[in-house]
Amino acid sequence: MLWSDPDDEAPEEMRATQAMLRRAGVLLAVAMLVAMFAAGLR
């Protein structure tokens, strides 16, 4: 990971936060693609 911490499992809430951020990033990327596609169609 970016920060220096021991190699054990990340805390539960940190893992949930990372999963949520990843999901938000994927959603944002898909939304951008759809927006660019829609703008290209006009």
Secondary structure, 3 states (H helix, E strand, C coil): CCCCCCCCCCCHHHHHHHHHHHHHHHHHHHHHHHHHHHHHHC
